[in-house]
Every structure is written in structure tokens, then in C-alpha cells.
Amino acid sequence: MTSERYEGIKFRVEFTSKQPPHDEKLVDLKAWCKKFHDLGLAPPYEGGSYGNLSCRMAAKSDAFIITGSRIGMKHELSDDCFVLVNSCDPEKELVSVSGSREPSSETILHCAIYHNRKDINAIFHGHSQKILKWAQKLNITETREEKPYGTVDLVESLLEVLGSENFLIIKNHGFISMGKSMEEAGNLALLMYNSCK
Ligand SMILES: [Zn+2]
């Protein structure tokens, strides 16, 4: 992870409703947040955790549920820690959501991946010095340049290398693990983490 501090989200949010998502998928999403916390893949900072996890609402839908900004994964998460993202406009840097808090700072990144990879239904973004250090040895594709978190520049740098791979490194920052299901995305992250010996 870079030394860049968390300063909040870098896009505008339009709330279509203040209602937090209420969906059975939250059970698994909460469990993966806990696992990421326990393994140190979403390291805590004062006020939250460095990491964001999401899942698509339904096959090929643009809508997805994502962790809220500044949620601490060391705590038991309630439904209102999550936000339903209805749509994103990267050009206007505008995100339309339903929920009682702002969505994760990397919401536009998740949105762009779901848009470009219809095969992907879950995206888990975490931070691990261990995985960053092992990226080259494990032959993991990496974005070419370091970009500030939560920006459209970072999104573009990831789209450049996205291809059809399900695990990528954001240079000097963290990793993105993707899958057809949360189980696939989560297990892939665990496999990579466990390969760094
Ligand atoms: Zn990050």
C-alpha cells in the first residue's frame, strides 16, 4: 500500500433512496469481509478498513452491492454498512446509490469492471504487502503506473490490463480478486495469499 492517506471519496453521490440494501447476498458478503479482516487483507485504520468488497445484484445487471465508505471490518457488519449502487457515470464522476452512507471510495472501479466483464459477479479489493511483494514471482499482471486511489485515472490504468484474468495487482497499492461468485473471488484471493510463502 502506498503512504497515501484516506481522505474520503473522490466522486459525487446521488442518493435515490436512504434505504440500505436488504438482500440475502449480504450474508456471504459480510462473511467475506470478516475473512478479509481476519487475514489482514483489509487492514484497519482509524475509522475504517482499507478494502472494499462487492457483488452484482443479478446476472448481467449493472447494479451491485458494495461496502460503504469508512466501514471497519473488525466489527460485526450490519446491513447499513452496505450500499446498493444503481449506476455510475465515470465521465461525470457521479454515482447513483440507495443506502444510508456513502459507497466505497473505489465504487467507480467496481462499476467499470462489472461493465467490462459480464462474466464477473463478485469483486474483492484488498491490500496486502505480502501479495504486492510476491506479485512478480507469482506472475500476476500489474497495472503499469501508480495512480491515486479512488480516481478515474486508477480505473483507466486497471482497464488497460484487465483482459480476462481474475486476479490483478494495482501497482504499489493492492489487489483485485474477481469471480463468477463471491466464493470464487474469495477463494482466489486466499489461494494467492497462501502462495506467498
Ligand atoms: Zn485500495
Residues whose N, C-alpha, C, O or C-beta is under 5 A from the ligand:
A	BS01	ZN	G174
